[in-house]
Amino acid sequence: MSRMERPFDEELKALKEKLLEMASRAEEQIALAVRALKDREEKLACQVLDREEAVNLLDIEIDEMCLRLLALRQPMAADLRFITSGMKIGSDLERIGDLAVNIAERTIDLLKHPQLKPLIDIPAMARLAQDMVRDALNAFVNGDEALARDVCARDDQVDRLNDQVFRELLTYMMQDPGTIARAVDLILVGRHLERIADHATNIGEDVIYMVRGKTIKHHIEEGRATGLKGCAGGE
């Protein structure tokens, strides 16, 4: 029996490694895009655009690996949850890569004009989002439910920083209409980083589903625990 299982284990390991490779690339895209913005380096922003296709190709490759495993191995229980979670995680990583590209595009626009303000909260958001992506994938590879829950909890920190960025930039726009275009671009950068954190949270939720076989999306777990049904808690 172990002889039959060994090739399948190797295939699952290959899927893990491919997801880690994609996560590493997506994380690097975030770092490059924000560094381009902070250091005002158009060359770095262009590198993000040039590397987009590599992330997209990994997403396609991961989808094909998962579909092949589902078709040929007909996995059950934990293995099935692992593979289906892998497909969803690949999709989230692809979106993270797209959002890094969006940040790079906003950066290229911003570099055409003088810097509006020193950047403090946006780089802090980027560091938090990068750490969330990295830890979410580590939680997936190691089946670490506690780390996955910690990733989900950190989403609130990114949301608070995003709100702070928005309020500060709104003040700039109200005081000087000449800052509106640059402020809007920076607001969009904050929004893209907030969405990256959301995708990392999605991955954390998928890990919890993979490990426990239960979903916590949309606070369903809490609702079941308290016996609530529907919006009003009725039948």
Phi and psi in degrees as a GROMACS rama.xvg file:
@    title "Ramachandran Plot"
@    xaxis  label "Phi"
@    yaxis  label "Psi"
@TYPE xy
-63.8559  -32.5017  SER-2
-64.5785  -35.815  ARG-3
-73.4055  -33.8132  MET-4
-77.7395  -24.1252  GLU-5
-59.4029  -46.3193  ARG-6
-59.8173  -38.8705  PRO-7
-63.8064  -42.9737  PHE-8
-60.0562  -39.3494  ASP-9
-65.6472  -37.1252  GLU-10
-68.2486  -39.5989  GLU-11
-64.4036  -39.4749  LEU-12
-62.7379  -40.7636  LYS-13
-63.5104  -37.7606  ALA-14
-64.622  -44.1837  LEU-15
-56.9035  -46.902  LYS-16
-64.5527  -37.3301  GLU-17
-68.4621  -39.0835  LYS-18
-65.758  -39.1166  LEU-19
-64.504  -39.0803  LEU-20
-62.4417  -44.0234  GLU-21
-65.4132  -40.4985  MET-22
-63.5026  -41.0756  ALA-23
-61.6105  -42.4553  SER-24
-66.2115  -42.4763  ARG-25
-64.1745  -42.1546  ALA-26
-62.857  -40.7871  GLU-27
-65.526  -35.9376  GLU-28
-61.5683  -42.5062  GLN-29
-60.7702  -49.3436  ILE-30
-59.7982  -44.6299  ALA-31
-64.1144  -43.9313  LEU-32
-62.4977  -43.9514  ALA-33
-73.1842  -35.1328  VAL-34
-65.8939  -37.629  ARG-35
-60.158  -40.9287  ALA-36
-68.8089  -47.123  LEU-37
-67.5432  -42.4605  LYS-38
-91.4413  -2.83473  ASP-39
56.8719  53.8157  ARG-40
-116.979  100.075  GLU-41
-62.898  -32.6396  GLU-42
-59.0389  -39.4836  LYS-43
-67.9272  -39.4011  LEU-44
-62.0139  -39.7631  ALA-45
-66.4062  -33.1015  CYS-46
-61.4408  -38.6404  GLN-47
-61.1033  -44.6574  VAL-48
-63.3899  -40.1619  LEU-49
-66.6627  -28.6996  ASP-50
-92.4167  -0.211786  ARG-51
-59.0894  -42.59  GLU-52
-61.6066  -36.1635  GLU-53
-62.2599  -39.118  ALA-54
-67.2391  -43.1288  VAL-55
-62.1368  -39.7877  ASN-56
-66.2172  -36.3444  LEU-57
-65.0296  -37.7655  LEU-58
-60.6904  -44.9017  ASP-59
-62.8148  -43.3732  ILE-60
-63.0093  -41.7886  GLU-61
-65.769  -42.3213  ILE-62
-57.5736  -45.7438  ASP-63
-64.8669  -40.1155  GLU-64
-60.6371  -46.0617  MET-65
-64.9954  -44.4796  CYS-66
-63.6507  -39.0895  LEU-67
-63.812  -43.017  ARG-68
-64.2095  -40.0413  LEU-69
-65.2885  -40.296  LEU-70
-74.6648  -42.7207  ALA-71
-89.8294  -31.906  LEU-72
-99.8086  -19.553  ARG-73
44.3623  60.9356  GLN-74
-68.2097  158.093  PRO-75
-124.087  159.809  MET-76
49.3525  -121.497  ALA-77
-61.3947  -40.0129  ALA-78
-64.4372  -39.0576  ASP-79
-64.6031  -43.5602  LEU-80
-63.9816  -38.0241  ARG-81
-61.8164  -46.2371  PHE-82
-70.229  -44.3732  ILE-83
-66.6475  -35.7765  THR-84
-65.4228  -38.6509  SER-85
-59.4435  -39.6747  GLY-86
-63.5277  -44.6317  MET-87
-67.1793  -38.2518  LYS-88
-65.3418  -40.9232  ILE-89
-57.7281  -40.609  GLY-90
-65.2215  -41.0709  SER-91
-65.0605  -40.1553  ASP-92
-65.7028  -35.9285  LEU-93
-63.6483  -40.4346  GLU-94
-67.2582  -37.4531  ARG-95
-60.1555  -43.1773  ILE-96
-60.7912  -41.7701  GLY-97
-61.8498  -40.6347  ASP-98
-67.8391  -35.6776  LEU-99
-63.2588  -38.8307  ALA-100
-63.1591  -41.6658  VAL-101
-59.7274  -40.2023  ASN-102
-63.8758  -41.9603  ILE-103
-62.7811  -39.3149  ALA-104
-65.7278  -40.9568  GLU-105
-63.7444  -36.9752  ARG-106
-62.4496  -44.7386  THR-107
-59.5706  -39.2859  ILE-108
-64.9661  -44.7861  ASP-109
-65.1803  -32.1013  LEU-110
-69.916  -9.63969  LEU-111
-78.7823  -8.82425  LYS-112
-130.29  162.364  HIS-113
-61.2425  152.12  PRO-114
-64.2071  134.024  GLN-115
-74.4787  -43.9761  LEU-116
-161.25  158.565  LYS-117
-62.5057  141.517  PRO-118
-95.2206  120.614  LEU-119
-123.784  -56.3241  ILE-120
-70.9793  -36.1928  ASP-121
-65.0934  -46.5563  ILE-122
-61.4298  -34.3854  PRO-123
-64.9449  -41.968  ALA-124
-60.6795  -41.6317  MET-125
-63.3119  -42.3769  ALA-126
-62.7034  -43.3078  ARG-127
-61.7986  -44.868  LEU-128
-65.1876  -41.8273  ALA-129
-60.6423  -45.1612  GLN-130
-62.4067  -38.1831  ASP-131
-63.7886  -43.078  MET-132
-62.1604  -47.0312  VAL-133
-62.0603  -46.525  ARG-134
-69.9418  -34.2326  ASP-135
-62.2583  -41.4517  ALA-136
-71.5866  -36.5978  LEU-137
-62.3941  -39.2328  ASN-138
-62.9123  -39.1687  ALA-139
-64.3061  -48.9623  PHE-140
-64.0956  -37.9678  VAL-141
-96.2901  -0.22087  ASN-142
59.7109  39.8134  GLY-143
-95.9911  95.0001  ASP-144
-64.7793  -39.4548  GLU-145
-61.8551  -43.436  ALA-146
-66.5992  -39.2534  LEU-147
-60.6545  -42.3128  ALA-148
-65.9192  -36.357  ARG-149
-64.1275  -40.5431  ASP-150
-59.4539  -47.3095  VAL-151
-59.5081  -39.6151  CYS-152
-66.1078  -30.4602  ALA-153
-72.5408  -13.8374  ARG-154
-57.6219  -34.5361  ASP-155
-62.9752  -34.5915  ASP-156
-63.057  -42.6985  GLN-157
-65.8678  -41.6775  VAL-158
-59.3752  -42.4203  ASP-159
-64.8925  -42.2993  ARG-160
-63.8958  -38.7801  LEU-161
-63.093  -42.1796  ASN-162
-60.9007  -40.2577  ASP-163
-64.2998  -44.1871  GLN-164
-59.419  -46.1632  VAL-165
-60.9959  -46.8412  PHE-166
-63.2331  -41.9852  ARG-167
-64.8985  -44.0426  GLU-168
-71.1578  -31.0597  LEU-169
-61.9742  -38.4225  LEU-170
-62.1089  -44.0702  THR-171
-57.223  -45.9243  TYR-172
-65.2869  -37.6339  MET-173
-69.6157  -35.4765  MET-174
-78.4254  -30.7687  GLN-175
-148.145  101.957  ASP-176
-57.3639  -19.8794  PRO-177
-67.9658  -12.6676  GLY-178
-94.5582  -3.11663  THR-179
-58.0574  -48.655  ILE-180
-60.472  -46.5756  ALA-181
-66.8419  -39.4599  ARG-182
-64.7001  -40.6513  ALA-183
-63.0763  -42.329  VAL-184
-59.5256  -42.419  ASP-185
-68.9602  -35.7145  LEU-186
-61.5428  -40.722  ILE-187
-66.1558  -38.2114  LEU-188
-59.3475  -46.4098  VAL-189
-59.7092  -41.3289  GLY-190
-63.7322  -40.619  ARG-191
-64.6487  -40.1582  HIS-192
-66.3808  -37.0177  LEU-193
-64.1833  -37.7691  GLU-194
-69.8345  -35.3592  ARG-195
-59.3775  -44.0888  ILE-196
-62.5867  -36.4031  ALA-197
-62.0354  -41.8853  ASP-198
-67.9025  -36.816  HIS-199
-62.9281  -38.0941  ALA-200
-63.8822  -40.8256  THR-201
-56.7346  -42.9274  ASN-202
-63.3967  -43.2706  ILE-203
-57.7632  -42.5173  GLY-204
-64.7477  -37.9928  GLU-205
-65.6638  -35.2349  ASP-206
-64.4456  -42.7061  VAL-207
-63.0665  -39.9894  ILE-208
-62.8992  -43.6446  TYR-209
-60.3403  -42.1135  MET-210
-76.8626  -44.5118  VAL-211
-102.946  -16.5204  ARG-212
74.2368  18.2702  GLY-213
-129.87  144.641  LYS-214
-95.7828  142.935  THR-215
-115.541  7.99472  ILE-216
-61.7049  143.803  LYS-217
57.8921  26.0994  HIS-218
59.4667  27.6663  HIS-219
-61.753  -38.4187  ILE-220
-59.242  -44.5338  GLU-221
-65.7114  -39.2993  GLU-222
-62.6197  -40.9576  GLY-223
-66.8994  -37.5777  ARG-224
-64.5155  -31.9461  ALA-225
-97.8128  0.52366  THR-226
78.4346  15.1272  GLY-227
-79.0756  147.64  LEU-228
-134.872  125.835  LYS-229
73.2672  -176.335  GLY-230
-63.978  -41.4896  CYS-231
-96.2217  2.47455  ALA-232
77.5475  15.5702  GLY-233
-91.2246  -172.934  GLY-234
